[in-house]
Amino acid sequence: MIIIHAVLLTLVLLLARAVYVWARPRRRCPWCRGERRRCWRCKGNGETWRLGARLIRRAHVAGHNAWNEWRSRQ
């Protein structure tokens, strides 16, 4: 029983992290500390992508496109 609870807790935490990264995909650049100076990582805008943000964004766009395609067929 404790294994089932651990698995469910892990799934809930992963889902919460995915929603957080989807809602806020960018973070302050740790190299220039968001001071908007020219750095190799953020290219001067002061922000970088969070870990997993590009993957979640691509999945969101793919899901949205699949939904639109399904709706257009009906």
C-alpha positions in Angstrom: 0.0 0.0 0.0 2.8 2.4 0.8 4.3 1.8 -2.7 1.1 2.8 -4.3 1.0 6.0 -2.3 4.6 6.7 -3.2 3.9 6.2 -6.9 0.8 8.4 -6.7 2.7 11.2 -4.8 5.5 11.0 -7.4 3.0 11.4 -10.3 1.3 14.3 -8.6 4.6 16.1 -8.0 5.7 15.5 -11.7 2.4 16.9 -12.9 2.7 19.9 -10.6 6.2 20.6 -11.9 5.0 20.3 -15.5 2.2 22.8 -14.9 4.7 25.2 -13.2 7.2 24.9 -16.0 4.4 25.4 -18.6 3.1 28.5 -16.8 6.5 30.0 -16.2 9.0 28.6 -18.8 11.7 31.3 -18.3 13.8 32.1 -15.3 16.4 34.7 -14.4 19.8 34.0 -16.0 22.2 32.6 -13.4 25.3 33.8 -15.3 24.5 37.5 -15.5 21.8 37.4 -12.7 19.2 39.0 -15.0 21.1 42.3 -15.3 20.4 42.3 -19.1 24.0 42.6 -20.0 25.4 40.6 -22.9 26.2 37.1 -21.7 26.7 33.9 -23.7 23.7 32.1 -22.2 20.8 34.6 -22.3 22.1 36.8 -25.2 21.3 40.0 -23.3 17.6 39.5 -22.4 18.3 38.4 -18.8 16.3 35.1 -19.0 16.9 31.5 -19.8 14.6 28.5 -20.3 13.8 26.3 -17.2 14.9 22.6 -17.3 12.2 20.8 -19.4 10.5 23.9 -20.6 11.2 23.3 -24.3 9.9 19.8 -24.1 6.7 20.8 -22.3 6.2 23.7 -24.8 6.6 21.4 -27.8 4.2 18.9 -26.2 1.7 21.6 -25.7 2.0 22.9 -29.2 1.7 19.3 -30.6 -1.4 18.7 -28.5 -3.0 21.9 -29.6 -2.3 21.2 -33.3 -3.7 17.7 -32.9 -6.8 19.1 -31.3 -7.3 21.6 -34.1 -6.8 18.9 -36.7 -9.3 16.7 -35.0 -11.8 19.5 -34.8 -11.4 20.5 -38.4 -12.2 16.9 -39.5 -15.6 16.9 -37.9 
